[in-house]
Amino acid sequence: MSGDFLPLAVSLSQLKTRASEVTVLYRELRKPLLRYLVCLGLSSDEAQDVVQDAFVALQRRAASLGSQENIRSWVFRVAHNRARNHQSSYYRRFSESLDADLHRVSDATTPEQLVLEKEKFRRLARALHSLTKSERECLSLRAAGLRYREIGEVLGVPTSTVADTVDRAIRKLAGKCNV
Amino acid sequence: MCEFSVKLIAWLDGELPADEAANLARHVRVCDECRTQADVYGRVSETIDAYCDLALVSRAERRFKSRLWRPGLVATAAAAAALLLFWLTGGDERLRALFSPAPDASPAIALKAPVVAAPTVEKMSAATAVAENRPKRVNSQRLEHGPEALKIAPIRNANWFPGEAPVYIAIPADALFPPGAFPEGVGFVADVNLRADGSAQRLRLQPQLVGFQTRGTRP
């Protein structure tokens, strides 16, 4: 993340006169957005398109002096809804094998550790595939760094529901992954 | 099952109010079951984060590879490699030789590069030097109407202005010859000699592979 931090409660009308903050917002949210969309199963190209669409929508909304308290959750919600247009690939790739690229992010220093890491990710992929759609969405948004309240705004559900869903999903994964 | 365990995940995510979080922190320090559960949930969360990072890296890598192997890119790379190999093995020189004219080519357009003797410096007396530099009489009648007029003047740079660089003009082959007469990429460099009054005296064309010839000081 960049050193600049955008306050969460920035109204869209303020963005019109604070163009630099849109840039900061883009730098701040681009990677978490891509991460979320890719975790949902979108391809890299699709995720890039959705992120771009979300920021174009933000620009239009700011120009029309719309009002929104939390820009971050608003952008995520737009991206989430745009991602649904890619229903054909939405969850299809979620359990796709990522073994070949594991060494890029793994901290394993020995082949044995790498094998264990691979096995851990395989178990997690299978466990994630067994979750419900809302549980996967909540976990993906949580992994993108959103708070429960923001996840609720993105998905249009109460914060308490998000807390229950996240709790249930984590317990399921803990039981199946054995990490 | 400990009654506090239902709030462990929210506590790990920092979603509990401050006073509740402080109470739970104190409890976890003394409750082995909750501490173990908290460790497990923490590891699961870290694994999910790592998995999402891996997915992002993996998809970006696949995107790059799929773009790299697009047919258009492959064809372009192959064509570039073939042309580079052609140039490195002296193919442009062979092609130039193929299109160079025979020595007895039409005198109207001399395609062969002239052989210019290297300048020599000779010692001469002052009288000889004055005689050499004296303006010579020109038999204009003989030059204009006599048999000598049909002969092409020897190639020399007598008409260049002293110290002036020659003027080179690049002409596409399509402008001089019917389409298809020369392969694509072949052009000509025209070397024009001008008389003192500015009229054209001689035009010399030299075939060149456009884009493969180092032009040096030519424009």
Chai-1 contact restraints between the chains, C-beta under 6 A:
chainA,res_idxA,chainB,res_idxB,connection_type,confidence,min_distance_angstrom,max_distance_angstrom,comment,restraint_id
A,L34,B,L56,contact,1.0,0.0,6.0,A-B,restraint_1
A,R35,B,C52,contact,1.0,0.0,6.0,A-B,restraint_2
A,R35,B,L56,contact,1.0,0.0,6.0,A-B,restraint_3
A,V38,B,A55,contact,1.0,0.0,6.0,A-B,restraint_4
A,V38,B,L56,contact,1.0,0.0,6.0,A-B,restraint_5
A,V38,B,R59,contact,1.0,0.0,6.0,A-B,restraint_6
A,C39,B,C52,contact,1.0,0.0,6.0,A-B,restraint_7
A,C39,B,A55,contact,1.0,0.0,6.0,A-B,restraint_8
A,S43,B,R59,contact,1.0,0.0,6.0,A-B,restraint_9
A,S44,B,R59,contact,1.0,0.0,6.0,A-B,restraint_10
A,S44,B,A60,contact,1.0,0.0,6.0,A-B,restraint_11
A,S44,B,R63,contact,1.0,0.0,6.0,A-B,restraint_12
A,D45,B,R63,contact,1.0,0.0,6.0,A-B,restraint_13
A,L98,B,L54,contact,1.0,0.0,6.0,A-B,restraint_14
A,L98,B,S58,contact,1.0,0.0,6.0,A-B,restraint_15
A,D101,B,V57,contact,1.0,0.0,6.0,A-B,restraint_16
A,D101,B,S58,contact,1.0,0.0,6.0,A-B,restraint_17
A,R104,B,V57,contact,1.0,0.0,6.0,A-B,restraint_18
A,V105,B,D53,contact,1.0,0.0,6.0,A-B,restraint_19
A,V105,B,L54,contact,1.0,0.0,6.0,A-B,restraint_20
A,V105,B,V57,contact,1.0,0.0,6.0,A-B,restraint_21
A,F121,B,Y51,contact,1.0,0.0,6.0,A-B,restraint_22
A,L124,B,T47,contact,1.0,0.0,6.0,A-B,restraint_23
A,L124,B,Y51,contact,1.0,0.0,6.0,A-B,restraint_24
A,A143,B,I48,contact,1.0,0.0,6.0,A-B,restraint_25
A,A143,B,D49,contact,1.0,0.0,6.0,A-B,restraint_26
A,A143,B,C52,contact,1.0,0.0,6.0,A-B,restraint_27
A,Y148,B,E15,contact,1.0,0.0,6.0,A-B,restraint_28
A,A163,B,A10,contact,1.0,0.0,6.0,A-B,restraint_29
A,D167,B,I9,contact,1.0,0.0,6.0,A-B,restraint_30
A,I170,B,I9,contact,1.0,0.0,6.0,A-B,restraint_31
A,I170,B,Y41,contact,1.0,0.0,6.0,A-B,restraint_32
A,I170,B,V44,contact,1.0,0.0,6.0,A-B,restraint_33
A,L173,B,V44,contact,1.0,0.0,6.0,A-B,restraint_34
A,A174,B,V40,contact,1.0,0.0,6.0,A-B,restraint_35
A,A174,B,V44,contact,1.0,0.0,6.0,A-B,restraint_36
A,V179,B,R43,contact,1.0,0.0,6.0,A-B,restraint_37
A,V179,B,V44,contact,1.0,0.0,6.0,A-B,restraint_38
A,V179,B,T47,contact,1.0,0.0,6.0,A-B,restraint_39
